[in-house]
């Protein structure tokens, strides 16, 4: 497979970012990396904890509003444009809407070659990582562990519950 875009989908604290860093290190050509956290960090402060933007609820649930959705569509279109301009890109995303979230990517991609990768991790292990990180609302990892994969079709799946990021990255690199 010769993909220009790799989309990793997994819940919070599943190990996506570590895999992306390792993947950039093992691939022979340069790949840019962007994550949904980069997008959220780029939002104006007024859109955080706003029903028009993104709300991180105390139980770990996340709700997004119309302004978030509009900017998210622009972010996806921008990544697709970079790929069409010749860049190879790895995206670390969290499909809160499961298969519907994957479809929004597919709608923007057209004929672009994509490798869809599911990053799984048991809720217990992801929760432990979440606690150790200290930068997440407690409960997100457990809530997202399975729901982000519902209705999503992958070319490849990796599981970080007992597998190191480098091994997962090597598996993905072989698929490419």
Residue frames as a rotation matrix with the C-alpha (Angstrom) as fourth column:
UNK 1
0.581 0.814 0.000 0.00
0.814 -0.581 0.000 0.00
0.000 0.000 -1.000 0.00
UNK 2
-0.627 -0.726 0.282 1.23
0.725 -0.676 -0.130 3.51
0.285 0.123 0.951 -0.81
UNK 3
0.466 0.842 -0.273 -0.74
0.880 -0.408 0.242 5.81
0.092 -0.353 -0.931 1.44
UNK 4
-0.302 -0.474 0.827 -0.29
0.318 -0.868 -0.382 9.56
0.899 0.148 0.413 1.68
UNK 5
-0.140 0.367 0.919 -2.30
-0.824 -0.558 0.097 9.72
0.549 -0.744 0.381 4.89
UNK 6
-0.566 0.032 -0.824 -2.37
0.416 0.874 -0.252 7.48
0.711 -0.486 -0.508 7.94
UNK 7
-0.035 0.630 0.776 -5.29
-0.685 -0.580 0.440 8.03
0.727 -0.516 0.452 10.32
UNK 8
-0.780 -0.198 -0.593 -4.91
0.305 0.708 -0.637 6.53
0.546 -0.678 -0.492 13.78
UNK 9
0.042 0.852 0.521 -8.13
-0.564 -0.411 0.717 6.36
0.825 -0.324 0.463 15.79
UNK 10
-0.298 -0.075 -0.952 -8.26
0.622 0.741 -0.253 5.45
0.724 -0.667 -0.175 19.43
UNK 11
0.752 0.642 -0.149 -9.54
0.494 -0.398 0.773 6.64
0.437 -0.655 -0.616 22.76
UNK 12
0.606 -0.494 0.623 -7.80
-0.626 -0.780 -0.009 9.04
0.491 -0.384 -0.782 25.08
UNK 13
0.120 -0.711 0.693 -4.56
-0.932 0.160 0.326 7.62
-0.342 -0.685 -0.643 26.55
UNK 14
0.922 0.253 0.295 -4.61
-0.141 0.925 -0.353 4.63
-0.362 0.284 0.888 24.19
UNK 15
0.154 -0.964 0.218 -1.05
0.327 0.258 0.909 5.35
-0.932 -0.069 0.355 23.01
UNK 16
0.792 0.246 0.559 -1.66
0.594 -0.099 -0.798 7.04
-0.141 0.964 -0.225 19.66
UNK 17
0.895 -0.444 -0.035 0.83
-0.444 -0.884 -0.147 9.88
0.034 0.147 -0.988 20.15
UNK 18
0.164 -0.859 0.484 3.63
-0.516 0.344 0.785 7.50
-0.841 -0.378 -0.387 21.15
UNK 19
0.255 -0.002 0.967 2.95
0.625 0.763 -0.164 5.38
-0.738 0.646 0.196 18.08
UNK 20
0.966 0.138 0.220 3.02
0.258 -0.610 -0.749 8.48
0.030 0.780 -0.625 15.85
UNK 21
0.592 -0.806 -0.017 6.43
-0.741 -0.552 0.383 9.54
-0.318 -0.214 -0.924 17.21
UNK 22
-0.085 -0.619 0.781 7.82
-0.150 0.783 0.604 6.05
-0.985 -0.066 -0.160 16.69
UNK 23
0.540 0.367 0.757 6.27
0.658 0.377 -0.652 5.82
-0.525 0.850 -0.037 13.24
UNK 24
0.963 -0.238 -0.125 7.97
-0.269 -0.831 -0.486 9.06
0.012 0.502 -0.865 12.20
UNK 25
0.228 -0.942 0.245 11.27
-0.786 -0.030 0.617 7.59
-0.574 -0.333 -0.748 13.41
UNK 26
-0.189 -0.323 0.927 10.99
0.064 0.938 0.340 4.26
-0.980 0.124 -0.157 11.57
UNK 27
0.767 0.496 0.406 9.58
0.434 0.064 -0.898 5.42
-0.472 0.866 -0.166 8.24
UNK 28
-0.124 -0.934 0.335 12.28
0.920 0.018 0.392 6.12
-0.372 0.357 0.857 5.63
UNK 29
-0.394 0.077 0.916 10.56
0.561 -0.769 0.306 9.28
0.728 0.634 0.260 4.29
UNK 30
-0.999 0.022 -0.042 9.48
0.019 -0.626 -0.780 12.32
-0.044 -0.780 0.625 6.32
UNK 31
-0.200 0.979 -0.035 5.88
0.706 0.169 0.688 12.30
0.679 0.113 -0.725 7.55
UNK 32
-0.656 0.124 0.744 4.15
-0.437 -0.867 -0.241 15.24
0.615 -0.483 0.623 9.23
UNK 33
-0.582 0.468 -0.665 2.13
0.720 0.677 -0.154 14.51
0.378 -0.569 -0.731 12.37
UNK 34
-0.646 0.494 0.581 -1.03
-0.537 -0.836 0.113 16.25
0.542 -0.239 0.806 13.53
UNK 35
-0.793 0.386 -0.471 -3.32
0.568 0.746 -0.346 15.28
0.218 -0.542 -0.811 16.35
UNK 36
0.199 0.951 0.237 -6.79
0.599 -0.310 0.738 16.20
0.776 -0.005 -0.631 17.44
UNK 37
0.392 -0.133 -0.911 -5.12
0.854 -0.315 0.413 17.62
-0.342 -0.940 -0.010 20.57
UNK 38
-0.749 -0.662 0.018 -3.24
0.600 -0.666 0.443 20.08
-0.281 0.342 0.896 18.30
UNK 39
-0.459 0.679 0.573 -6.56
0.422 -0.400 0.813 21.15
0.781 0.615 -0.103 16.83
UNK 40
0.543 0.706 -0.455 -8.22
0.724 -0.120 0.679 21.56
0.425 -0.698 -0.576 20.24
UNK 41
-0.001 -0.641 -0.767 -5.20
0.844 -0.413 0.344 23.51
-0.537 -0.647 0.541 21.55
UNK 42
-0.849 -0.354 0.391 -5.48
0.525 -0.646 0.555 25.86
0.056 0.677 0.734 18.55
UNK 43
0.081 0.967 0.243 -9.08
0.788 -0.212 0.578 26.79
0.610 0.144 -0.779 19.37
UNK 44
-0.325 -0.102 0.940 -9.74
-0.299 -0.932 -0.205 30.16
0.897 -0.348 0.272 20.96
UNK 45
-0.989 -0.118 -0.085 -10.11
0.048 0.289 -0.956 29.96
0.137 -0.950 -0.280 24.74
UNK 46
-0.514 0.856 0.055 -13.72
-0.793 -0.450 -0.411 31.13
-0.327 -0.255 0.910 24.45
UNK 47
0.095 0.558 -0.824 -14.59
-0.790 0.546 0.279 27.92
0.606 0.624 0.493 22.59
UNK 48
-0.698 -0.332 -0.634 -13.46
0.103 0.830 -0.549 25.71
0.708 -0.449 -0.545 25.47
UNK 49
-0.743 0.519 -0.421 -16.23
0.597 0.232 -0.768 24.78
-0.301 -0.823 -0.483 27.85
UNK 50
-0.572 0.596 -0.564 -18.74
-0.638 -0.755 -0.151 26.38
-0.516 0.274 0.812 25.48
UNK 51
0.062 0.668 0.741 -21.78
0.126 0.732 -0.670 24.66
-0.990 0.135 -0.038 24.03
UNK 52
0.878 0.152 -0.454 -20.86
-0.400 -0.290 -0.870 26.13
-0.264 0.945 -0.193 20.61
UNK 53
0.102 -0.944 -0.313 -17.30
-0.938 0.014 -0.348 24.84
0.333 0.329 -0.884 20.92
UNK 54
-0.088 -0.202 -0.975 -16.11
0.052 0.977 -0.207 21.92
0.995 -0.069 -0.075 23.03
UNK 55
0.376 0.272 0.886 -17.11
-0.861 -0.252 0.443 20.94
0.343 -0.929 0.139 26.54
UNK 56
-0.516 -0.540 -0.665 -15.10
-0.084 0.805 -0.588 18.58
0.852 -0.248 -0.461 28.75
UNK 57
0.475 0.823 0.312 -17.63
-0.462 -0.068 0.884 17.33
0.749 -0.564 0.348 31.25
UNK 58
0.075 -0.490 0.869 -16.64
-0.997 -0.045 0.060 16.30
0.010 -0.871 -0.492 34.79
UNK 59
0.582 0.205 0.787 -17.41
-0.353 0.935 0.018 12.61
-0.732 -0.288 0.617 34.10
UNK 60
-0.438 -0.841 0.317 -14.99
0.031 0.338 0.941 12.55
-0.899 0.421 -0.122 31.13
UNK 61
0.262 0.596 0.759 -17.66
0.852 0.227 -0.472 12.95
-0.454 0.770 -0.448 28.44
UNK 62
-0.779 -0.490 -0.392 -17.04
0.201 -0.786 0.584 15.44
-0.595 0.376 0.711 25.64
UNK 63
0.380 0.884 0.273 -19.66
0.711 -0.090 -0.698 17.46
-0.592 0.459 -0.662 23.77
UNK 64
-0.789 -0.614 -0.005 -18.96
0.450 -0.583 0.677 19.50
-0.419 0.532 0.736 20.64
UNK 65
0.174 0.870 -0.461 -21.05
0.256 -0.492 -0.832 22.27
-0.951 0.026 -0.308 19.16
UNK 66
0.835 0.318 0.450 -21.59
0.484 -0.035 -0.874 23.84
-0.262 0.948 -0.183 15.73
UNK 67
0.773 -0.609 -0.177 -18.57
-0.634 -0.754 -0.171 26.18
-0.029 0.244 -0.969 15.81
UNK 68
-0.051 -0.779 0.625 -16.31
-0.543 0.547 0.637 23.25
-0.838 -0.307 -0.451 16.71
UNK 69
0.288 0.246 0.926 -17.75
0.478 0.801 -0.361 21.14
-0.830 0.546 0.113 13.88
UNK 70
0.996 0.090 0.022 -17.24
0.068 -0.545 -0.836 23.94
-0.064 0.834 -0.549 11.34
UNK 71
0.435 -0.900 -0.015 -13.60
-0.892 -0.433 0.126 24.46
-0.120 -0.042 -0.992 12.34
UNK 72
-0.021 -0.401 0.916 -13.01
-0.257 0.888 0.382 20.72
-0.966 -0.227 -0.122 12.52
UNK 73
0.718 0.325 0.615 -14.20
0.486 0.397 -0.778 20.37
-0.497 0.858 0.127 8.91
UNK 74
0.889 -0.449 -0.087 -11.73
-0.415 -0.711 -0.568 23.11
0.193 0.541 -0.819 7.91
UNK 75
0.140 -0.853 0.502 -8.94
-0.816 0.188 0.547 21.30
-0.561 -0.486 -0.670 9.80
UNK 76
0.215 0.018 0.976 -9.67
0.251 0.965 -0.073 18.04
-0.944 0.260 0.203 7.97
UNK 77
0.943 0.173 0.283 -9.78
0.315 -0.206 -0.926 19.89
-0.102 0.963 -0.249 4.62
UNK 78
0.652 -0.758 -0.033 -6.42
-0.758 -0.652 0.004 21.48
-0.024 0.023 -0.999 5.44
UNK 79
-0.043 -0.652 0.757 -4.81
-0.448 0.690 0.569 18.12
-0.893 -0.314 -0.322 6.15
UNK 80
0.494 0.293 0.819 -6.23
0.545 0.630 -0.554 16.71
-0.678 0.720 0.151 2.92
UNK 81
0.989 -0.137 -0.049 -4.85
-0.131 -0.690 -0.712 19.75
0.064 0.711 -0.700 1.04
UNK 82
0.257 -0.950 0.177 -1.38
-0.852 -0.137 0.505 19.13
-0.455 -0.281 -0.845 2.49
UNK 83
-0.024 -0.211 0.977 -1.53
0.111 0.971 0.212 15.51
-0.994 0.114 0.000 1.29
UNK 84
0.764 0.385 0.518 -2.66
0.543 0.051 -0.838 16.61
-0.349 0.922 -0.170 -2.16
UNK 85
0.857 -0.502 -0.116 0.27
-0.512 -0.807 -0.294 19.08
0.054 0.311 -0.949 -2.22
UNK 86
0.347 -0.734 -0.584 2.68
-0.275 0.516 -0.812 16.17
0.897 0.442 -0.023 -1.72
UNK 87
-0.391 -0.471 0.791 3.08
-0.886 -0.039 -0.461 15.87
0.248 -0.881 -0.402 2.06
UNK 88
-0.221 0.305 -0.926 2.72
0.246 0.937 0.250 12.55
0.944 -0.173 -0.282 3.81
UNK 89
-0.351 0.230 0.908 0.69
-0.765 -0.630 -0.137 13.00
0.540 -0.742 0.397 6.98
UNK 90
-0.598 0.219 -0.771 -0.10
0.535 0.826 -0.180 10.95
0.597 -0.520 -0.610 10.08
UNK 91
-0.233 0.620 0.749 -3.22
-0.603 -0.696 0.389 12.00
0.763 -0.361 0.536 12.01
UNK 92
-0.881 0.031 -0.472 -3.96
0.399 0.584 -0.707 11.00
0.254 -0.811 -0.527 15.59
UNK 93
-0.499 0.792 0.352 -7.72
-0.565 -0.605 0.561 11.36
0.658 0.081 0.749 16.10
UNK 94
-0.910 0.384 0.154 -10.49
0.072 0.514 -0.855 10.33
-0.408 -0.767 -0.496 18.49
UNK 95
-0.741 0.671 -0.041 -13.66
-0.075 -0.022 0.997 9.34
0.668 0.742 0.066 16.63
UNK 96
-0.866 0.438 0.239 -16.19
-0.318 -0.114 -0.941 10.34
-0.386 -0.892 0.238 19.28
UNK 97
0.108 0.950 -0.293 -18.91
-0.881 -0.045 -0.471 9.61
-0.461 0.309 0.832 16.71
UNK 98
0.029 -0.148 0.988 -17.47
0.048 0.988 0.147 6.21
-0.998 0.043 0.036 15.73
UNK 99
-0.254 -0.095 0.963 -18.25
0.864 0.426 0.270 5.36
-0.435 0.900 -0.026 12.11
UNK 100
0.787 0.586 0.195 -19.82
0.615 -0.715 -0.333 8.78
-0.055 0.381 -0.923 11.55
UNK 101
0.602 -0.662 -0.445 -16.52
-0.287 -0.700 0.654 10.44
-0.745 -0.266 -0.612 12.42
UNK 102
-0.391 -0.733 0.556 -14.71
0.312 0.463 0.830 8.21
-0.866 0.498 0.048 9.96
UNK 103
0.199 0.558 0.805 -17.27
0.955 0.073 -0.287 9.14
-0.220 0.826 -0.519 7.30
UNK 104
0.908 0.102 -0.407 -16.56
0.069 -0.993 -0.096 12.87
-0.414 0.059 -0.908 7.70
UNK 105
-0.090 -0.988 -0.126 -12.91
-0.333 -0.090 0.939 12.08
-0.939 0.127 -0.321 6.86
UNK 106
-0.403 -0.040 0.915 -13.93
0.655 0.685 0.318 9.89
-0.639 0.727 -0.250 3.91
UNK 107
0.655 0.729 0.199 -16.16
0.684 -0.460 -0.566 12.65
-0.321 0.507 -0.800 2.54
UNK 108
0.753 -0.420 -0.506 -13.19
-0.376 -0.906 0.193 15.04
-0.540 0.045 -0.841 2.52
UNK 109
-0.043 -0.917 0.396 -10.63
-0.141 0.398 0.907 12.55
-0.989 -0.017 -0.147 1.17
UNK 110
0.524 0.254 -0.813 -11.96
-0.829 -0.067 -0.556 11.74
-0.196 0.965 0.176 -2.27
UNK 111
0.894 -0.185 -0.408 -9.49
-0.072 0.841 -0.537 9.39
0.442 0.509 0.738 -3.97
UNK 112
0.149 -0.878 0.456 -6.60
-0.896 -0.314 -0.313 10.02
0.418 -0.362 -0.833 -1.55
UNK 113
0.136 -0.191 -0.972 -4.83
0.109 0.978 -0.176 6.83
0.985 -0.082 0.154 -0.44
UNK 114
0.120 0.037 0.992 -5.37
-0.905 -0.406 0.125 6.34
0.407 -0.913 -0.015 3.30
UNK 115
-0.484 -0.206 -0.850 -4.32
0.208 0.917 -0.340 3.71
0.850 -0.341 -0.401 5.82
UNK 116
0.336 0.696 0.635 -6.94
-0.628 -0.337 0.702 3.46
0.702 -0.634 0.324 8.57
UNK 117
-0.523 -0.604 -0.601 -5.46
0.130 0.640 -0.757 2.23
0.842 -0.474 -0.256 11.86
UNK 118
0.675 0.717 0.174 -7.40
-0.165 -0.084 0.983 1.37
0.719 -0.692 0.062 14.99
UNK 119
-0.563 -0.820 0.099 -5.44
-0.230 0.040 -0.972 1.83
0.794 -0.570 -0.211 18.21
UNK 120
0.563 0.791 -0.240 -6.99
-0.061 0.329 0.942 -0.24
0.824 -0.515 0.234 20.94
UNK 121
-0.729 -0.676 0.105 -6.15
-0.193 0.055 -0.980 -0.37
0.656 -0.735 -0.171 24.62
UNK 122
-0.206 0.677 -0.706 -8.06
0.817 0.516 0.257 -1.89
0.538 -0.524 -0.660 27.51
UNK 123
0.523 0.520 0.675 -10.05
0.085 -0.820 0.566 0.63
0.848 -0.238 -0.473 29.52
UNK 124
0.917 -0.189 -0.351 -8.17
0.376 0.117 0.919 -0.30
-0.133 -0.975 0.178 32.70
UNK 125
-0.028 -0.995 0.092 -4.72
0.961 -0.002 0.278 0.30
-0.277 0.096 0.956 31.19
UNK 126
-0.209 0.016 0.978 -5.84
0.596 -0.791 0.140 3.52
0.776 0.612 0.155 29.46
UNK 127
0.817 0.540 0.200 -7.31
0.140 -0.523 0.841 4.76
0.559 -0.659 -0.503 32.76
UNK 128
0.599 -0.686 -0.413 -3.98
0.677 0.160 0.718 4.10
-0.426 -0.710 0.560 34.49
UNK 129
-0.374 -0.730 0.571 -2.17
0.919 -0.373 0.125 6.09
0.122 0.572 0.811 31.80
UNK 130
0.229 0.578 0.783 -4.76
0.393 -0.791 0.469 8.87
0.891 0.200 -0.408 32.12
UNK 131
0.953 0.120 -0.279 -4.11
0.300 -0.227 0.926 9.12
0.048 -0.966 -0.252 35.86
UNK 132
0.195 -0.972 -0.133 -0.34
0.843 0.097 0.529 9.14
-0.501 -0.216 0.838 35.33
UNK 133
-0.237 -0.249 0.939 -0.56
0.828 -0.558 0.061 11.89
0.509 0.792 0.338 32.68
UNK 134
-0.340 0.163 -0.926 -2.47
0.778 -0.504 -0.375 14.25
-0.528 -0.848 0.045 34.90
UNK 135
-0.871 -0.025 -0.490 -3.59
-0.183 -0.910 0.372 16.41
-0.456 0.414 0.788 31.97
UNK 136
-0.706 0.679 -0.200 -6.92
-0.018 0.265 0.964 14.79
0.708 0.684 -0.175 31.16
UNK 137
-0.071 0.785 0.615 -10.35
-0.980 -0.171 0.105 14.80
0.188 -0.595 0.782 32.71
UNK 138
-0.877 -0.247 0.412 -10.54
-0.374 0.890 -0.262 11.55
-0.302 -0.384 -0.873 34.64
UNK 139
-0.039 0.872 0.487 -12.99
-0.025 0.487 -0.873 9.20
-0.999 -0.046 0.003 32.98
UNK 140
0.324 0.139 -0.936 -12.31
-0.869 -0.348 -0.352 10.08
-0.375 0.927 0.008 29.33
UNK 141
-0.647 -0.682 -0.340 -10.13
-0.761 0.601 0.243 7.01
0.039 0.416 -0.908 28.73
UNK 142
-0.793 0.384 0.473 -12.71
0.121 0.860 -0.496 4.56
-0.597 -0.336 -0.728 30.05
UNK 143
0.197 0.943 -0.270 -15.60
-0.133 -0.247 -0.960 6.23
-0.971 0.225 0.077 28.23
UNK 144
0.384 -0.080 -0.920 -13.74
-0.868 -0.370 -0.330 6.33
-0.314 0.926 -0.212 24.90
UNK 145
-0.445 -0.752 0.487 -11.97
-0.542 0.659 0.522 2.94
-0.713 -0.031 -0.700 24.96
UNK 146
-0.552 0.293 0.781 -14.65
0.540 0.839 0.067 1.14
-0.635 0.459 -0.621 22.95
UNK 147
0.409 0.886 -0.218 -17.07
0.389 -0.385 -0.837 3.79
-0.826 0.258 -0.502 21.65
UNK 148
0.112 -0.425 -0.898 -14.53
-0.643 -0.720 0.261 5.39
-0.758 0.548 -0.354 19.28
UNK 149
-0.859 -0.511 0.044 -14.25
-0.332 0.619 0.712 2.09
-0.391 0.597 -0.701 17.38
UNK 150
-0.192 0.874 0.445 -18.01
0.300 0.484 -0.822 1.45
-0.935 -0.025 -0.355 16.92
UNK 151
0.761 0.623 0.183 -18.83
0.299 -0.086 -0.950 1.25
-0.576 0.778 -0.251 13.22
UNK 152
0.417 -0.705 -0.574 -15.28
-0.796 -0.588 0.144 2.10
-0.439 0.397 -0.806 12.11
UNK 153
0.966 -0.157 0.206 -13.60
0.239 0.846 -0.476 -0.01
-0.100 0.509 0.855 9.43
UNK 154
0.457 -0.881 -0.119 -9.82
-0.587 -0.399 0.704 -0.36
-0.668 -0.252 -0.700 9.63
UNK 155
0.582 -0.447 -0.679 -7.08
-0.542 0.410 -0.734 -1.61
0.606 0.795 -0.004 7.35
UNK 156
-0.260 -0.751 -0.607 -5.07
0.289 0.540 -0.791 -2.53
0.921 -0.381 0.077 10.45
UNK 157
0.800 0.435 0.413 -5.53
-0.272 -0.351 0.896 -2.63
0.535 -0.829 -0.162 14.20
UNK 158
-0.386 -0.878 -0.284 -2.92
0.103 0.265 -0.959 -2.53
0.917 -0.400 -0.012 16.95
UNK 159
0.773 0.609 -0.180 -3.40
0.210 0.023 0.977 -2.98
0.599 -0.793 -0.110 20.68
UNK 160
-0.085 -0.856 0.511 -1.21
-0.305 -0.466 -0.831 -1.07
0.948 -0.227 -0.222 23.11
UNK 161
0.839 0.449 0.306 -2.51
-0.423 0.187 0.887 -2.83
0.341 -0.874 0.347 26.21
UNK 162
0.718 -0.614 0.326 0.61
0.080 0.539 0.839 -5.03
-0.691 -0.577 0.436 26.30
UNK 163
0.368 -0.572 0.733 2.48
0.930 0.229 -0.289 -3.94
-0.003 0.788 0.616 23.14
UNK 164
-0.195 -0.570 -0.798 5.01
0.518 -0.751 0.409 -1.10
-0.833 -0.334 0.442 23.04
UNK 165
0.585 0.422 -0.693 4.56
-0.209 -0.747 -0.631 1.89
-0.784 0.514 -0.349 20.74
UNK 166
-0.289 -0.785 -0.547 7.64
-0.810 -0.104 0.577 0.99
-0.510 0.610 -0.606 18.69
UNK 167
-0.818 0.035 0.574 6.32
0.192 0.958 0.215 -2.50
-0.542 0.286 -0.790 17.93
UNK 168
0.254 0.965 0.062 2.95
0.531 -0.086 -0.843 -1.03
-0.808 0.247 -0.534 16.90
UNK 169
0.424 -0.161 -0.891 4.72
-0.560 -0.820 -0.119 1.54
-0.711 0.550 -0.438 14.70
UNK 170
-0.690 -0.722 -0.051 6.78
-0.523 0.449 0.725 -1.18
-0.501 0.527 -0.687 13.03
UNK 171
-0.443 0.637 0.631 3.58
0.584 0.739 -0.336 -3.13
-0.680 0.219 -0.699 12.29
UNK 172
0.610 0.679 -0.408 2.04
0.181 -0.621 -0.762 -0.04
-0.771 0.392 -0.502 10.69
UNK 173
0.026 -0.701 -0.713 5.22
-0.749 -0.486 0.451 0.71
-0.662 0.522 -0.538 8.72
UNK 174
-0.809 -0.305 0.503 5.19
0.017 0.842 0.539 -2.80
-0.588 0.444 -0.676 7.27
UNK 175
0.069 0.937 0.342 1.59
0.690 0.203 -0.695 -2.26
-0.720 0.284 -0.633 6.14
UNK 176
0.585 0.085 -0.807 2.62
-0.314 -0.893 -0.322 0.93
-0.748 0.442 -0.496 4.34
